[in-house]
Amino acid sequence: MNNSKESNAPAWVVACLRRKLRNALREQDELRARLAVRARQVVELNHEKNQVERVSEFWKKQANEYFEGQIAAHRTIGGLHYLLEQAGVTIPEHLK
C-alpha cells in the first residue's frame, strides 16, 4: 500500500520522482562500475610499480657489487705496485 504522502501527490509528480530516482540509481550504478574499473587499474599499476622497483633494486645491487669489485681490484693493484716498488722492482710502463 502507498504511504499517505504519495497518495495525496498528483500522479505526474509521483511518476516524475520515480523516473528521477531510477535515473539517479542508474547513474549510481554506472559510477560504481567506473570506480571498480579505476580501482582495478590502481591495483594493477601498483603491482607493476612494485615489480619495476624490485628489478631496479636488483640492478642497483648488481652495479654496486660490480663497482665495489672494481674498486677493490684497483686498491689491490695499487697495493701490489707499491709493494713491488718498495722491493726495488721496476714495473714496466705498460703495467702502471
Secondary structure, 3 states (H helix, E strand, C coil): CCCHHHHHCCHHHHHHHHHHHHHHHHHHHHHHHHHHHHHHHHHHHHHHHHHHHHHHHHHHHHHHHHHHHHHHHHHHHHHHHHHHHHCCCCCCHHHC
